[in-house]
Every structure is written in C-alpha cells, then in structure tokens.
Amino acid sequence: MASAVTELEEIAAQIYEQLSTGKIPEMAVPTRSKNNIIFDEKAKVWKYGNSETTRTAKKLDGAYMLLRTTYLLDFIREMSTQSKSSTLRELYYISEAWDLGKFHAQDESNKLIEDLEIVTHFQREDFKIRPEEDGAKVLGDVTLTEINRKGQPMKINCRNDVGDTGYNIPYNVEENKITFDDFGKSTCIIAIETGGMFDRLVENGFDETHEAILVHIKGQPARSTRRFLQRMHQASGLPLLLFTDADPWSYRIYSSVAYGAIKTAHISHILATPSARYLGVTPSDIINYELPADELSDRDKSALKSILTDPRFKSKYWRNEIELQLEINKKSEQQALAKYGLDFVTNTYLPEKLKEMNIG
C-alpha cells in the first residue's frame, strides 16, 4: 500500500510544482477510446495504445477534473493512514463534501479511479477502493491461506472448511492477501456462469466425483474473480474451463475471462487467462442433445454477427459455432440440460465434454 500511496503523492507533487512555478497544471493519461485499444495477438489480451490525452486547467472541465484528482489523492492517503477502505459508491458520496470538486455522477468517480490505475500501474485495490458486489464462490479441494482483517493467516480448504455455498472470494486476491497452498487431486477448474448450475454441481457432488474445483462467477465476473481464476490457474497448472449458456452474452463472459475486456485493457495482463477453454453450452450441443431452446432476438443476432469480427473469436471453432447458431436461430441455457433429469449434467453431459477435451 505504501508504494501505491507514494505514486499518488508524486502526482500531487507534480501538480503542486506546476502551480508553484506559475504553470497551468495538467496531467497526461492514455486516451480512453476504442481507437486507442488494441488486441495484442502475441499476449492474447486487450491493451492501450500510445495515444494520450492531456487534462489541463486551461479548460473548465479539465480544471474540475484536476481539482477532483487532488481531493481523491488526499482521501486515499488519509485512508491509508487509518487502515480503512472505501467502496466505489462510498467514494462518490464522500465527494459531496468536496465543494466544487464533488462528482456529479458515480461514473465520473469510477473513471477517475481507472485513470489513476492507468497512470500509476497499480490497481484500485492498492488504493483501498473496493467494488460494491461481493466476490464469487469456490468449492473444491484447494487449500489456501488468507490474511484476515486482523492481519492473521487463516488456512482454508475450500471443500472441507466451508459450507454448501463455498469459499467467498474477497475483493483483494493478491499475494499479500491470498496464497495457494495445495490443490489435492484436482483435475480442472470449472468457472460456472449461473448460481443454479453451480448449486446443481455442488449438490450432485461433482467436485468430488470428478475432482473439479467449481467457481460460481456470477454472470459477468468481477475483476477480483478474474484475477483469482488467473492466479489459481497459474499456481496449479490446472485447465481453466468456462461453462456458460449458449448465447452471445455468455460467449463474451468467456472472452472476458480468457482475453480481457476493453474496459479493463490497462490491467488485462493480470486479469486474463488466454489458455482458458470453453466447455459449453454450445450451439452444437443444442442440436446434439436436442436441448430446449428459444429463438434468437434481433439483438442476439446483431451481437453474434459482431462476434464474428471480434479478434478473440477468430478461430475456426468459434466461427463454425457462431455461424451454426445463426443458421438454427436458437439459444439455450445451462439449465436446459435438466430436460433429461437433475443428474444428467453431472452423470452424462460434463463427463462427455471433459472426455472430449482429454481432461480427468
């Protein structure tokens, strides 16, 4: 935390120096536009390009932003001295006391935090800023050590030391908070989109029968979830598999875990896991398993056509699947597998899919 605060203090010092020497203060940040975000084919993640934007007090908007920046820098420094943290929402409301520096919408404060991440190369968690949502859930034979709020290490097995809901991933999952100790006989990590399917696999004991580490990612996963998945995959060497619905929005969930997202392009290298593989449900599954399905909406079709031009989906596998989905005009959910009974997904579907992938 000290090094993160030091970086922020340097930003404040630069603004002060500019003012003390009679210069109009300014701050350069990478341009936050799609034109300045590129897909790095070698690293397989989104990254910012070299274009920069200068925030200057020559313009009223720029002056307000620099004022808010100084208030925010002081707020973060003060939190660090008090060993406190703040949610993004709390930060927005705290700015009400900043007079002309207050934010008019939370989107403004969120973007400023992201700017500080980009400029300092630290994460918002290093600034003790945390999201509103709670983390994802993990259930499986993985033992980790978490530093609790009193600064004491706690060794936790995510199968034996937790209830049916599993281990809850905290907002900070870096090495100073969590270390991975042992993965038992685990064969894979399965990141699951929906809570209903996560609960089904837990109730059916799939984590034990197939030695799988199950992670409920809660739809589009939070940053801490993606970071946790990356760290767990790197520490264990286990294959990371995404199990989602068969629709364009779920495919984008997979791509954000595997390749990162445009919004977090500045930290894709610590969030993305390019080796992650898609487990299902697929358009081919809709046909092969005769799954209950709904027709694609116009919005679904537009999203699928957009995916065909997305560099993250340029493989032959994905092109064939997307084109097939447009042809059959169908989408389906994970829970559609219940057509064949509550045990079908764990006794038949997943074992067959894992066998196809040579896992387990």
N, C-alpha and C positions, 0 to 999 in steps of 0.2 A: 504493500500500500504506500509506503514512504516514497518509493521511486515514482509511482504514478502521481502522487501529490507534487513531487519535485518537478516533474514535467509540466504540470499545470501552473506551478509557481513561475516557471520560466516564461510561459505565455503571458502571465500577468506582468512580469518584469519587462518584457518586450513592449507591451502596451504602455507601461509607465515610462519607460525610456523615451518612447516616441513623443509622449506628451511633454515630458520634462525638457526635451530639446526643441520643442516648438513644432514638431512634425504632426501631421494629421494621422492618427492611429489607423492601422489596417492589419488585417490577418488573412493569409492565403490558405485556402482549403481546396482539395480536389473538386472539380466540377461535378455536381450531383445530378447528372443527366444520363440517360441511356446511351447517348453518343460517346460518353466517356467511360463506359463499362464494357469490357471485352471478355470473351470466353477464352481462357488460356488453354489451348489444345494440349500442351505438354503437361501442365499441372491438373487439367480437367476441372478447373474451378473458374468462377467469375472473379475478375479483378478490375480495379480502377485503372484508367489510362493516365496519361501525363498532363492532361488539361487541368488548369487551376482557375479558381475564381477568387478575386480579392474582395474581401469585405472591408470597406473603408468608411470612415466617418464623414467623408465628403458628401455622402448621400444620407438622407434621414433614416432610411431603413437600415443602412449599414451602421449608423451611429447607435441606433436602438439595439442592434444585434451585439455590438461590441460592449454596450452597457450591460446587457443581459449576461454576456460571457463573463465579465468581471464579477458580477454578483454570483454567478454559478460557481466560478473558481473559488470564491471566498466561502461559499456554502459547503463545497466539497472539502475544502481544507478544514473547516470547522468540524464537520462530521468526523474526519479522520482523528482529530484530537480528542473527540468524545467517544470514539469507538462505536459510532452509530451508523445506521444505514437508512436509506430512503427509497420508497417506491417511485416509479416514474410519475404516478398520479400525485403522490405527496409533494414531489418537487414542483409540479405545476401549481398546486395550491399555495405552496410556500412562497412562490414568486409574487403573490398578491401583496406582500409586504415590501416589495422592491420598488414601489412608486412607479416611475416611468419605465423601469426595467422589467415590469411584470409581463408574463406571456399572455397572449390573447386566446390561445388555444393550446391544448396539450401537444398537438402535432409540432408546434414550434419548439417546445422544450425537448421533445423526443429527438428532433433533428439536430438540435444544438449538442445534445449528448453524443449523437453519432458523429458530428463534426469533431468533437474532442477526441473520440476514439480514433478517427482517421489521422488527425494531426499528431497525436501522441503515440499511436500504435499500442495503446492499452485498451482494455475492454471496460465497459461501464461497470462491471462487477468490481474492477480495481478501484473505481471511484466510489464504491459502496452504493451504487444505484442499482436497484433491482426491479424486475417486472412485477406486475400485479398477479399474473397467473402463477399457480403452483406448478411444480415440476411433474414430469411423467412418472410412471410407476415401473418397478423392475421386480420380477420374480424368477429366481433360478439359482443354481448352485455357483454363485460368485460371492467371494468374501472380500470385503473392502474395509478400509479404515477411514472413518470420518472424524474430523475435528469438530467437536460440538461447540455450542455457544459459550461454554466456559473455558474453551481452549484445551479440553481434554480429548485424547484419541479414543474412539469407540470402534471396536471391531464388530462388524455386522455381516452375517451371512444372509443373503437376500432370499433364501428359502426357509432356513430354519429359525431365523431370528425375527421374522416379520409375520404379520397376519395374512389373510387371504388377499388383501389389497396390495401387498408387496412393499418394497422399499421406495420411499418418495424421494425423487431426485431434487436436491436443493438448487438454488439459483446460481450458486458458485460451485463449480465442479473442477476447479483447477487443482494442481498437486498440493497446494498449501491447505486445501480443504479435504480432498479425497485422494486416496491411493488404493490401487487394486493389489490384493494380496494373493488370491488363488481363484482358479476357475474350475476346480474339481475335474469332472469328466465331461464338461460341457462340450457340445459339438458345434453349436451355432448360436448366433444372436438373432432373434426374430423381432423386428420392430413392427408393431401392430397398430393400424390406424384407429380402430374403434374400441371403445370400452367394452361393448358387448362381446366382441370376439376375444378380447384379452381375457375377460371373465370366463368365457367358454373354455378356452385352452387351460386356464388355471383350474377350473372345476373338474375338467377331464384329466388333469394331471399330466399334461403334455410336457411340462418342464422336466418331469421325472422319467416318463416312458421314453422320451427321445433326447434327454439331457440338453434341453434347449433353454437358453436364457430369454425370457419373454419381457418385452418392453412395450408398455402402452404409451404411444407417442402423442395421444390426444389430438388427433387430426393433424393440422399443420404444426409440426413440432416447434417448441420454443427453442431459443438459442442454447439454453443450458442442456436441453435434451440432445440436440445435435452434437454439441461438444462432448457430452457424456458418451454418446454412441461412438464417436470418433476415438476418444481416449480408451474406451473399453475394447474396441476392435484392435487398436494398436498394441495394447498391453497383452491381449490374449492371442492375437493372430487368428481368431475365430472368424468365419464368414459372417458378414452382416447382411441380413435379408429383410426386405420390405414387403409386408403383407397388407394390402390395401383393397379398397373397392376397385371395380373396373370402370373408371370414368376419368375424364381428363384432369379433374381437380386432384384426384388421388395420384395420378401419374406425376403431377407436379410436386406432391408431397415427397414421392420417391426422389425426384430430381433435386429437391432442396437438400435432402439428406446426403445424396451422392455427390452432387456438384456445387452445392451452394445456391444462394438466391441473390438476385440483383440488389435487393435492399441491404444485404449484409456482405456486399462484394469486398469491403475493406477487411473482413475477417474470415473470408471463405477458407483460407488456408488452415484455420483452426476449428472450423465447423464441418467442413465437407469430408466425406469418405468416398472417393471415386471408385473404390473397389466394391462398394455395396451393390448387391444384386436384387433384382425384382423377383419376388416369389409368386406373386399373384394377388388378386384375381385378374385374369387376362381375358381379352375378347375371345381367344381360342377356348378358354375354359367355359365361356358362356355356351359355346357350341358343343364342345366335347362332353361336358357334364349336364347339358340341357338345363341350364340354370334359369330360374325365373328372372325376367329382365324387363326394363322399361325402355320406351323409345327415347332416342336422343332428342334433346331440345335444340332449338336453333343456336342457343348459347353454347351448348355442348359441342355441336358440330363446328362452330367457329373456333372454339378452343382446341379441338383436335386438329383442325387444319393449321392452326398456329403452331402446334407442337411439331408438326411435320417440318417446319422451318427452323425449329429450335436446335442449336448445335448439340445440346445434351441428348437429343433423341435421334441422332443421325444414323445409328446402327441399322443394319438390315432387320434385326429382330424387332426393333421398335417400329420401323416403317411398315413392316408386314402386319403387325398387330393393330396399328392405328388405321391403316387402310382397310383391314378386315372389319374393324369396328364401324367405320363409316359405311361400309358395304352392308353390314347386317342391321345397322341403325339401332343398336341396342347397348345398354349399360346395365351393370348388375352390382349388387352389394355383397360384401363378405357373408352377411347373414343369409343370403340366398342359398348357401350350402346346406342350411337346415332343412331344405326340401327333402333330404334323404335321412333325416333324423339328427339328434343332438350329438351323436358320436361320429358322424360321417367326416367332419372336418379333421378330427384328430386320428381316426382309425384308417381313413382312406385318402382323403384329399391331400393333406400335408405330407404324409409318408410317401405318396406317389410323387409329389412335386420335389421333395427332398432327394428322392432316389434319382430323379431325372438330373438333378444338379450335383449328383455324387457326394451328397452330404449325409453324415450319420451312419 
